[in-house]
Amino acid sequence: MKLPRIKFSFFSPMRFYAVLRKEIQHILRDPTTLSLIFIMPLFMIVLFGFAVSGEIRNVPVVVVDLNHYERDLESSNALINAFDNSRHFNVMYKVETEAEMMELIRARRASVGIIIPENFSARFNDTQVDNMDRVRIFIDGADPTIAQITSEASASIVYRFSVEHMDALLRHLGGAVVVHPNSAERGAVFSTVISNEMMRQRQFLVPSIIAVIVFASIIVLTSSTIVREKERGTIEQLMITPMTKTEFMLGKLMPYLVVGFFDILLIIWLASFLFGINPVGSVALFIVLGMLFVLCALGLGIFISTFSANQGQSIMLAIAFIIPSLILCGMIAPVSTMPTVVQWIANLLPLTHFLEITRGIVISGVGVRELSTHIWALAIFSVAVMLLSILKFKKSLE
């Protein structure tokens, strides 16, 4: 038996240069790949730098001021200003009752609630002040790390305010007042954690991971659907049929919609079975809103597919959308602590709204009324992206 001859050849600079030149020309002729190479790193570093600063700022606060006595209004207003002037907090709401405050916190429009009691100034001199009459702080424990930081920061502000208030009172009265030795402690707070009362980190992370898994898997799957037809040449066969754009898109989406439904069911079961995390709110509502979110991800994947020339490019575009969504959605850092412009961008992303829906149902047990803003945002996004996908798709070889 005659063995085949193996031909050895030395490295040829000419052959190397030919391949190198061909690949450079390919990159330069592909504006999508070129933009991903140069623009994406710049975009990511700017995004990480501004959105994920590692410092908790501008946490939304709601205040209930029960101190309606005119002689004490200055004290309560000074305490509110102390919170508002802090870099950690932003007093956004002032309501009349504790029920209104709790509603804003459970709807995740505020992360911290402050109740200023009646006769607020009296507690610095009165030895009979009841502990229940102290300033009360209510903290959303959905994110245990943020809850711990805000709890310590709020207690520090109230305690510092108490000490400064007593010093000012003594200076004003020339020392002609008897200040109880424990008056500073009387100005301290009672902190109450609502939602995830045990402040379990897993209780916060697992719902976030549910949203991210559904989002990433659906977009990656659907972003290459139309491109795959082009690469296989089967789309040419569809061009000669009387099929409309809408029929084509719906036919492409339906199998992945079913896949998304079973993904949500599987993830809910695994979260319960493996980690003991069961939704506090309605499971049926979570599934329905989860399907709305899946529809958003499907439309986005199809939209990416209409722009892509090949499957590699579609996956790169999908990743280019997924990574900023992960950074801005509130999983790494709260959206409320980001710069205003970055918050606007974050609120345009469907993952941001579904993450709020997931935490609201799974951790806080809220319903449709509290989540209405996020539900409308997902509905509008899904309709808009589907219409854009249908309009962008041309049933032609172009």
N, C-alpha and C positions, 0 to 999 in steps of 0.2 A: 504494500500500500504506500502510495507516494504522499508524503506530508506536504501541506501547502507551505510555500515559501513566505517567510516573514520579512517584510521589507522595513529596514531601519532607515530613518532619515534624521538628519540634524535639524536643530531649530532654524527656521527660515524667517528672518526679519521681514521679508516681503509678504509672506503669507500672514504673518502676525499683523502687519500693518493693514493688509486688506480686510481682515476680520474686524480690526479696531475701527477702521474708517467706516465700514458698513454699520457697525453698532452705533457709532456717534451720529451718523446721518439719520438712523432710525429714531434716536432719542430727540434730535433736533426737529424732526418732521412731525413728532407727536406732541402737540402742545399740552395735552392732558398729563402725560408722564412728566414732561418738563416742569410743569407747574407743581406737581406733587413732589418732585425732587427738591426744588428750591423754596417754594412758598410754604409747604407744610411744616418744615422744621422751624421757620421763622414764626409762623402762626402759633405753633405749639408752645414755643418758649415764651412768647408774649402772653398767651392764654394762661399758662401755668404761673407765670410771674404775677399776674394781676388777680386771677381767680383763686389761686391756692396760696395765700400768703402765710397760712399757719396761725394767724392771729384772729381772734374772734372779735368782730366789730359790728356795730349797728344792729344788735339783736333787737327785733321788734318787741316793744313793751306796751301793755295796756294797764291803765291806772284806774282804780276805784277810790276816789277821795271822799271818805265819809266825814271828814273834818269840816263841817259847814259853819262852824262858829267863827265869826269875823275876827276875833282876837287871835285865833290860831291859824287863820288862812295863810299868813306869811310863812309859818313853819312848814306847812304841808306843801306849799308852792316851792319853797326852797329845797325840800327833799326831792320833789319831782324834777326840778332843774338840775339837781345834783346827778340824777340818773341820766337826764337828757344830755348833759354836758360831758358825760363820761364817753370815752371812745368805744366802750363795750356795748352801750345801750342806745336805743333810739325810741323815745316815747312817741308812739304813733296814734294811740287811742286813749280817750278818757271817757269812761262810761259811769253809769249811776249805780249799777248793782253787780253783785258777785256773779249772778247767773249770766249776765251779758259778757263779763270778763271770761268766764269758763267757756262760753260759746266761741269766742274769738280764739282762745287757745286750742280748743279741740278742732277747730277748723283750720288750724295751723297758720292763722293770719298774725298771731302773736306767739312768741315763745316764752315770755315772762309776764306774769300778772302781779301787780302790787296793790294791796289794800291798805290804805292809810286810815287808822281808826279815828273815832271821835275824840275830842280833847287831846289832840296829838301832843301839844306842848306840855300838858300837865304831867305826863309820865316821867319827865325829867326831875320833878320835885316831889311828886306824890308817892309816898312809900306804900300806898295801898293799891297801886295800879295792878290790875289782873294781867297775867301772862297772855290771856287770850286777846287783850287789847293792844298788844304790840303790833308793829308793822308785820304784815303777813305777805310772804312771797310765794307765788305759785309758778312752778317751772315745768315746762314740757320735757318729760324724760325720754322722748322718742330717741334722741341721740344722747347717750349717757355721757360722752366726753363733753359736749357742749353744755349739758345740764350741770355737770360738776363745776365747770369754769364759771358759768353764769351765777350759780349758787354762791360760790366764794366771792365773786366780784360784787354781787348785790349785798351780801352781808357786810363786806368791807365798806361799801358806800354808806350804808345806814349807820354802821358803828362810827365811822369817821364824822358823819354828819352830827351824830349825837354828841360826840366830844366837842366839836366846834360850836354847836348850839349852846352847850352848857358854858363854855368859855365866854362866848359873847354875852350870855345872860349875866354872868358874874361881873363882867366889865361894865355892862350897862347899869347895873344896880349897885355898883361899887362894893360888891361883896356882901350886900345886905340881903342875902337870901341863903337859906340852908339847902344845900344840894346833897341829896342822899348819896352815900358812897357807891351804891350799885346803879346809879342813874345811867351810866353808859350802857350797862347790860340791859337796862330797861328800854333803851333805844334799839337793842338788837332785834333780829327778825326771827320769825318762825317760818321755815321753808317747807313747802309741801310739793312733792313731785307727783304730777299727774301723767298718765300714760306711761307704761313701762315703769311702774313704781319702784321695782327692785333695781332699775337702771342696769339691766342685763345688756351687755354689748351685742350678744348674739341676737337678741330680740330686735335690735336696730339693723344689724348687718344682713340678716337673712332676707327680710322683705326687700331690701335694696338689691340684693343679688338676684332675687326672683325677677324683678323688673329688667335688670341688665341682661340676664340670660335670654329672656324672651326677645328682647329688642335686638341683641347682637345676632342670635341664631336666625331669626326671621329675615333680617336685612341681608345677611350673607347668602342665605338660600335663594332669595328672590332676586338679588342684584344681577345674577347671571342667567336668568331665564330666557330673556329675548336674545341675549348675546349667544347663548348656546345654540339656539335655532339658527342664527346667522352662520356660526362656525360649522355646523353640520350641513348647512345648505338646505335644511328642511323648510326654512322660512319662504323660500322661493315657491315651494308647492302651495303654501298658504296664500301667496299673492294672487293666484289665479282663481281662488274661491270667492264666493260672494260674502264671506265673513266680514263683519264690521269691526272697527277698532274696539268698541265696547265689548262685543262678544269675545274677541281675542283676549282682552285684558281680564275679563271676569273668568274666562276659562283657565287662564294662567294663575289667577289668584286663589280660586276655590280650593285646590288641594292643599295649599299652604295655610289657608284659613283653618282647615280641619286639623292640620299638623299643629298649628298654634294653640287650638283649643285643647288638644290632648297634652301638649307641653305644659299648659297652665294647670291642668288637673294633676299631672304627674308631679310638678314642682310643689303644689300645695300639699299633696300626700307625703312627699319626701320631707318637707319642712316639718310636718306634724310627726311623722314616724321617726325620723332621725334626730330632730332637735327639740321636739315637744312644743313647737310654735304653732298655735292655732289662731286663726283670725278672731279678734274680739268682736268685729262687726259681721255683717252678712256675707257668707261665702258666695251665695248666688249673685249678689251685687258685685263682688270682686270678679267673678267669672265673666259677667256681662261687660263690665268696664275693661276687663282684660282683653276681651275680644275686640272691643273698640280700639284698644291700643295696638293689638295685632294688626288690625286693618290699617292703622297709621304706618306701622313698620312695613307692611306689604306694599302699600302705595309708594313709600319711599324707596324700597328696594327696586320696584318696577321702574320708578323714575330714574334711578341711577342706571339701570340696565339700558334705558333708551339712549343714554349719553355715551355708553361704552362701546368700544370697537371690538373688544375681546374679553374673555373671562378674567384674565389677569388684571386688566384695567378696571373691570367692574368691582373686583375684590379690593383693589387699592382705593377706589372711590368710596366703597362701603366703609373701609377702615378709617378713611379720612373723615367720615361723618361720625363714626362710632366713638372715636377717641375724644373729640371735643365734647360730645354728648356726655360721656362718662365724667369728664372734668367739671362740666357746668351744671349737671343735673341736681347737685346737692348731695351726692353720695360721699364725696371727699371733703367738701366744705359747704356749709349752709349758703344757699343762694342769697339770703338776706344780708350776709356779711361781705358780699362781693361789691365791687364798684358799680355804680348805677348803669353804665353802658353795658357792662358784662351781664347784669341782671336782665336787661332788655333782651340780650341775645339768648340767655338761658331760658327765658319764658317763651321763646319761639320754638323750643325743642320739645317734642312729644315726651321724651324720657323724663324731663323735669316734672311734667304734670302727672304722669303715671306713677312716678316715685312718690309724689305727695298723696296720690290716691291709695297706693299700696300701704304706706305708713298710716294713713288715716283710717283705713279699714282694718288692717291687721293689728296695729298697735293701739289706736285710740278708739276704734269702734264707731266711727262717725258714719253718717248716711249721705243720701243724695244732696240734701240741702246744703250741708257744709262743703261738699265737694263740687258743687255746681259749676264754679269757675273753671276748675280743671277739666270737668266733663265737657263743657262747651269748647274749651281750647282743643281737646282731642278730636271732637266732632268736626270742628271747622278745619283743623289740619288734615284730617283724613279725606274730607270732601275735596279740599283744595288740591292736595297732592295727587288724588286720583284723576281729577279733571286735567291737571297739568300733564300727567302721564299719558292720558288718552290723546290730548292735543299734540303732545310731542311725538308720540309714536306715529310713524308714517308707514302705511301698509304698502311699502315699495322697497325696492332694492337699495334706495338711497338711505 
